[in-house]
Amino acid sequence: MSEAAPKNFRTPLAKVRGRGAARAGTEDFWLQRMTAVAGVPLTIMAIVIAMLLLGRNQAAVAQILGSPLVAVIMLLFVICIVTHMKIGMQEILVDYVADDSMKLTFLLANTFFCWAVGLICVYAILKMSFGV
Amino acid sequence: MAETTSPVRPRAERPLSPHLQIYRPMLTMMMSIVHRITGAALYFGTLLLAWWLLAAASGPNAYAKFEWFIGSIIGQLFLLGFTWALIHHVLGGIRHLIWDTGRGFGPQEREWLAAANLIGSLALTVIVALIGYLFMGGAR
């Protein structure tokens, strides 16, 4: 062989710019599947918990939702679905919103909404759990 | 005139990017759309979940307001719709997870999976709603 095989196919300019595989492209894809798998049993448990609380008064509901096992299940459920729905809505937005500034606005709103909903739920569960 | 001197031929009246309205509706396609719609509906439905949890954490007065809303006709419809969307999206998600393993893509399999998803979600919603009303005292 007269010439050694190139070790790297990136152009010099691409090397200078530091481009190449970001190694993080499948992060959202994987997180969406992971939260989907976790979401199946967690949703079933959350539906059962909600049904057990139907028709009970506030004191009983707060006491049961604040009990350690129920509170932990509900916390896992909320964190799981909020993570899942943020990625899901993000996917819908990048699919359908063509305008860049609109897309940025909606993506920001999506992030704010999911953090707000998630934090409200987590705060409420912890408040009932710690009884303050 | 610009049209006559232009070398570009007048553009024919045909769609550039065929989208949903071009295709004949099929069950698998409709279920794909419904999966996305239920996902988006559940997204806003979490406000109901957040309200419920926050009301329960706040006290009897806040919880009474939530109970009043969820007991109203609109609240009941919201709750029923939320229940169906949640069950449908979970079953649809299981379908997607089966597909992620590379299985279930055959012509009969995918039709069967789509039908099972729809029938299953409707049946489970009826069961959950009936148990809720008959045995658990309803949403009050």
Interface residues (C-beta under 8 A of the other chain):
Chain A: R33 A36 V37 G39 V40 T43 I44 I47 M51 L52 L54 G55 R56 N57 Q58 A59 V61 A62 L65 M74 V78 I81 V82 M85 G88 M89 I92 V117 I120 C121 Y123 A124 I125 K127 M128
Chain B: R36 G39 A40 L42 Y43 T46 L47 L49 A50 L53 L54 A55 A56 A57 G59 P60 A62 Y63 A64 T83 L86 I87 V90 G93 I94 H96 L97 D100 V128 I131 G132 M136 G137 G138 A139 R140
